[in-house]
Amino acid sequence: MTPLTLALPKGRLFEQVQEHFAARGLVFDFNDRKLTANDSSGRLKIILVKNADLPTYVHHGIAGLGLCGDDVVYESGYEFPHLLSFDFGHTSMALAARKNHVRTEHLSGSGHLTIATKFTRFTRDYFHGQGVPVKIIRLDGSVELAPVLGLAPYIVDLVETGSTLKANGLEVLETLKKIGVNLFANAAYYKLHYQEIGSLVDTLRTS
Ligand code: PRP
């Protein structure tokens, strides 16, 4: 049996994914900083990649399947057939600012919000969709620093427990979107491996 190829994201989601799969007989581990592994049942060949690169690997068919948050796929601009939503790893995309921040945009004439974020596509589309003009400053991490250091009064970022915001004296002004974790496929790969993928989805769906 040729294993299905699956891209998984490095980072905070990884352990929850590993646990979910292991509980359904798909046991794997990445030892010695290796970035590829096979699961114990031989059904999967897994590659471990950076979140933002994951959709690129699936789009190019290097991995036939991918698993990550909606936010990551949205930023990539790619669209994939959706296979399964998981009940772990839920977060929210939120607009945040320093506690007791006073809105003064209406005084500046242009009225735009200056927002620092990693999620530039989402932020632009969301606020333009609301008719709110925005100036976006792109950062690649530790976005919470931006309001603290005066780079931008607002951030759009993922909030899970809220502890990073709290530790930096920030608060959520508005929750913009609930973010879930999904399994998806490269469209051509899905057609070619329809049966094996269907059976994998059944395995992963069992509670
Ligand atoms: C995410 C997000 C926040 C943090 C929120 O970052 O960008 O910084 O988690 O989590 P909390 O609400 O539980 O505190 P991540 O840990 O993925 O690292 P990154 O900043 O390098 O993307």
Residues whose N, C-alpha, C, O or C-beta is under 5 A from the ligand:
A	BS01	PRP	D140 G141 S142 D157 L158 V159 E160 T161 G162 S163 T164 L165
